[in-house]
């Protein structure tokens, strides 16, 4: 059985100190590891304006956590999120999109022509097309 990938969007209180936020995300990483999973990506979007006020706050610090794990990992992550006071909202979804590998800037993508070496390549003569019948 393959493990599923999950993505949890967390909206932190914008007044929460950065070290408290990092400490909590470290705790969540430990929980995921306890369920034989791994945190694949942590994406911090920073402070963003909310569409509507939540607990009289108009901004929130957005963080997305992409992880895998065995059965029960989502329930335990969400239980800890609900206990933590510095979170305005959260949402967990099953992540079905493929992860894009990081592109190496030094290597050209496969199928591209090599860089121009400065000397023109000899042209190959093309065979004439056969005449079309009328």
Buried (B, 14 or more C-beta within 10 A) or exposed (E): EEBBBBBBBBBBBBEBEEEBBEEBBEEBBEBBBEBEBEBBEBEEEEEEEBEEEBEEEEBBBBBBBBBBBEEEBBEBBBEBBEEBEBBBBBEBEEBEEEEEEEEEEEEEEEEEEEEEEEEEEEEEEEEEEEEEEE
